[in-house]
Amino acid sequence: MSKRILVLSGTPKTQSFSTALADTYAESAQLNHEVRLFRITDMVFDPDLSEGYSQGQPLEPDLQDFQQALE
């Protein structure tokens, strides 16, 4: 039975052990499952909430895509 799997590599380093683990896991899982791999280093968004939480900040396209994948 095929599953839908979401993998997030949350490290800011492109060359790290955790990046290698995420890539290897996603590659292996793709053999039998639907896999979406997100790397923080590849995503374009502003991490600074300049208005804090008092005012909404629209999500950038990469974050919208990630949010939809979570749902």
N, CA, C and O of each residue as an XYZ file, in Angstrom:
284
protein
N       0.840     -1.173      0.000
C       0.000      0.000      0.000
C       0.893      1.245      0.000
O       1.731      1.413      0.885
N       0.710      2.099     -0.978
C       1.515      3.300     -1.110
C       1.061      4.372     -0.115
O      -0.132      4.553      0.126
N       2.034      5.070      0.450
C       1.740      6.136      1.403
C       2.237      7.466      0.841
O       3.070      7.504     -0.063
N       1.710      8.547      1.396
C       2.186      9.885      1.066
C       3.086     10.342      2.198
O       2.665     10.405      3.353
N       4.317     10.659      1.865
C       5.329     10.993      2.868
C       5.867     12.392      2.602
O       6.177     12.740      1.462
N       5.976     13.188      3.654
C       6.575     14.516      3.570
C       7.857     14.500      4.387
O       7.854     14.123      5.559
N       8.951     14.912      3.759
C      10.250     14.972      4.429
C      10.695     16.432      4.448
O      10.695     17.098      3.412
N      11.072     16.924      5.618
C      11.580     18.283      5.751
C      13.011     18.235      6.262
O      13.282     17.709      7.342
N      13.917     18.789      5.477
C      15.295     18.961      5.926
C      15.374     20.382      6.465
O      15.371     21.344      5.697
N      15.443     20.513      7.775
C      15.355     21.813      8.415
C      16.686     22.464      8.735
O      16.715     23.511      9.382
N      17.769     21.884      8.307
C      19.073     22.485      8.582
C      19.405     23.550      7.545
O      19.070     23.391      6.372
N      20.056     24.627      7.957
C      20.456     25.643      6.983
C      21.705     25.255      6.188
O      22.104     25.979      5.276
N      22.315     24.137      6.520
C      23.538     23.693      5.836
C      23.191     22.752      4.686
O      22.425     21.804      4.856
N      23.763     23.025      3.517
C      23.500     22.153      2.363
C      24.320     20.868      2.428
O      23.913     19.840      1.886
N      25.462     20.925      3.084
C      26.328     19.754      3.229
C      26.378     19.363      4.700
O      27.256     19.806      5.439
N      25.436     18.535      5.115
C      25.420     18.089      6.506
C      24.916     16.658      6.567
O      24.351     16.137      5.606
N      25.130     16.039      7.707
C      24.686     14.662      7.900
C      23.164     14.574      7.837
O      22.622     13.647      7.235
N      22.471     15.528      8.452
C      21.004     15.470      8.452
C      20.434     15.708      7.052
O      19.402     15.135      6.702
N      21.097     16.550      6.245
C      20.672     16.730      4.855
C      20.836     15.432      4.083
O      19.950     15.036      3.325
N      21.958     14.778      4.273
C      22.211     13.494      3.605
C      21.188     12.450      4.031
O      20.722     11.667      3.203
N      20.831     12.430      5.324
C      19.817     11.484      5.806
C      18.461     11.744      5.149
O      17.797     10.809      4.702
N      18.051     13.008      5.091
C      16.762     13.362      4.489
C      16.739     12.983      3.018
O      15.760     12.411      2.539
N      17.812     13.298      2.298
C      17.882     12.972      0.874
C      17.834     11.460      0.633
O      17.121     10.983     -0.250
N      18.596     10.724      1.426
C      18.640      9.265      1.274
C      17.297      8.637      1.614
O      16.833      7.738      0.912
N      16.674      9.104      2.685
C      15.361      8.575      3.065
C      14.337      8.841      1.966
O      13.592      7.942      1.578
N      14.302     10.080      1.464
C      13.337     10.433      0.421
C      13.566      9.609     -0.840
O      12.616      9.123     -1.453
N      14.823      9.454     -1.220
C      15.153      8.677     -2.412
C      14.708      7.221     -2.267
O      14.148      6.645     -3.200
N      14.954      6.636     -1.113
C      14.560      5.243     -0.871
C      13.046      5.092     -0.807
O      12.492      4.141     -1.358
N      12.387      6.011     -0.146
C      10.934      5.928      0.001
C      10.212      6.109     -1.325
O       9.116      5.580     -1.509
N      10.815      6.855     -2.255
C      10.183      7.089     -3.557
C      10.009      5.813     -4.366
O       9.232      5.785     -5.320
N      10.711      4.775     -4.001
C      10.576      3.514     -4.722
C       9.175      2.926     -4.571
O       8.688      2.254     -5.481
N       8.521      3.170     -3.435
C       7.208      2.568     -3.173
C       6.137      3.560     -2.733
O       4.979      3.182     -2.556
N       6.512      4.822     -2.554
C       5.568      5.781     -2.001
C       5.657      7.129     -2.718
O       6.612      7.404     -3.444
N       4.647      7.950     -2.496
C       4.650      9.325     -2.998
C       5.368     10.188     -1.967
O       4.940     10.264     -0.815
N       6.453     10.835     -2.370
C       7.300     11.571     -1.432
C       7.445     13.018     -1.876
O       7.674     13.299     -3.052
N       7.310     13.930     -0.926
C       7.611     15.353     -1.137
C       8.746     15.701     -0.197
O       8.641     15.512      1.015
N       9.836     16.211     -0.762
C      11.007     16.605      0.023
C      11.130     18.117     -0.010
O      11.171     18.720     -1.082
N      11.188     18.723      1.156
C      11.392     20.165      1.285
C      12.698     20.386      2.018
O      12.965     19.756      3.042
N      13.513     21.289      1.484
C      14.761     21.681      2.138
C      14.666     23.168      2.485
O      14.404     23.997      1.613
N      14.876     23.496      3.734
C      14.842     24.896      4.161
C      15.793     25.737      3.306
O      15.487     26.881      2.968
N      16.952     25.161      2.958
C      17.940     25.915      2.174
C      17.450     26.253      0.778
O      17.957     27.191      0.165
N      16.473     25.510      0.257
C      15.942     25.766     -1.085
C      14.715     26.667     -1.068
O      14.292     27.162     -2.112
N      14.148     26.878      0.100
C      12.910     27.654      0.206
C      13.220     29.146      0.331
O      14.142     29.542      1.044
N      12.438     29.964     -0.371
C      12.639     31.406     -0.342
C      11.514     32.032      0.475
O      10.351     32.003      0.071
N      11.871     32.598      1.626
C      10.900     33.276      2.471
C      11.630     34.195      3.442
O      12.827     34.037      3.685
N      10.902     35.149      3.990
C      11.457     36.093      4.951
C      11.190     35.564      6.357
O      10.045     35.567      6.808
N      12.235     35.109      7.058
C      12.025     34.564      8.400
C      11.803     35.635      9.472
O      11.494     35.309     10.618
N      11.960     36.900      9.107
C      11.829     37.989     10.074
C      10.386     38.480     10.132
O       9.862     39.006      9.150
N       9.757     38.308     11.272
C       8.412     38.849     11.477
C       8.575     40.278     11.966
O       8.545     40.538     13.169
N       8.746     41.202     11.031
C       9.065     42.582     11.397
C       7.984     43.243     12.249
O       8.280     44.151     13.026
N       6.745     42.799     12.114
C       5.640     43.334     12.920
C       5.298     42.414     14.089
O       4.306     42.630     14.785
N       6.113     41.399     14.299
C       5.826     40.434     15.356
C       4.551     39.672     15.026
O       4.237     39.451     13.857
N       3.826     39.274     16.048
C       2.578     38.540     15.851
C       1.365     39.455     15.880
O       0.231     38.988     15.778
N       1.598     40.763     16.020
C       0.470     41.691     16.118
C      -0.182     41.962     14.762
O      -1.333     42.397     14.696
N       0.551     41.707     13.696
C       0.000     41.940     12.364
C       0.339     40.744     11.484
O       1.456     40.228     11.524
N      -0.629     40.313     10.693
C      -0.406     39.165      9.820
C       0.615     39.461      8.740
O       0.745     40.594      8.276
N       1.331     38.432      8.351
C       2.308     38.548      7.277
C       1.961     37.462      6.258
O       1.919     36.282      6.607
N       1.714     37.846      5.009
C       1.329     36.838      4.017
C       2.457     35.828      3.789
O       3.639     36.170      3.814
N       2.058     34.589      3.570
C       3.045     33.543      3.322
C       3.569     33.626      1.893
O       2.812     33.871      0.953
N       4.864     33.421      1.746
C       5.487     33.375      0.445
C       5.088     32.064     -0.251
O       4.648     31.125      0.413
N       5.238     31.992     -1.594
C       4.828     30.790     -2.332
C       5.440     29.484     -1.817
O       4.749     28.466     -1.765
N       6.717     29.494     -1.436
C       7.334     28.268     -0.918
C       6.676     27.809      0.379
O       6.491     26.611      0.594
N       6.322     28.761      1.243
C       5.663     28.404      2.499
C       4.219     27.956      2.259
O       3.719     27.076      2.960
N       3.553     28.553      1.279
C       2.198     28.118      0.920
C       2.234     26.683      0.404
O       1.377     25.870      0.752
N       3.230     26.375     -0.428
C       3.373     25.020     -0.966
C       3.625     24.017      0.157
O       3.045     22.931      0.167
N       4.491     24.382      1.101
C       4.778     23.507      2.239
C       3.532     23.300      3.091
O       3.252     22.181      3.522
N       2.783     24.372      3.334
C       1.565     24.290      4.141
C       0.551     23.363      3.476
O      -0.083     22.550      4.149
N       0.397     23.480      2.173
C      -0.541     22.605      1.441
C      -0.083     21.147      1.513
O      -0.912     20.245      1.635
N       1.217     20.912      1.439
C       1.729     19.546      1.525
C       1.443     18.954      2.909
O       1.168     17.759      3.023
N       1.505     19.769      3.947
C       1.201     19.294      5.306
C      -0.262     18.877      5.435
O      -0.589     17.899      6.107
N      -1.126     19.637      4.783
C      -2.563     19.345      4.870
C      -2.878     18.071      4.134
O      -4.035     17.652      4.090
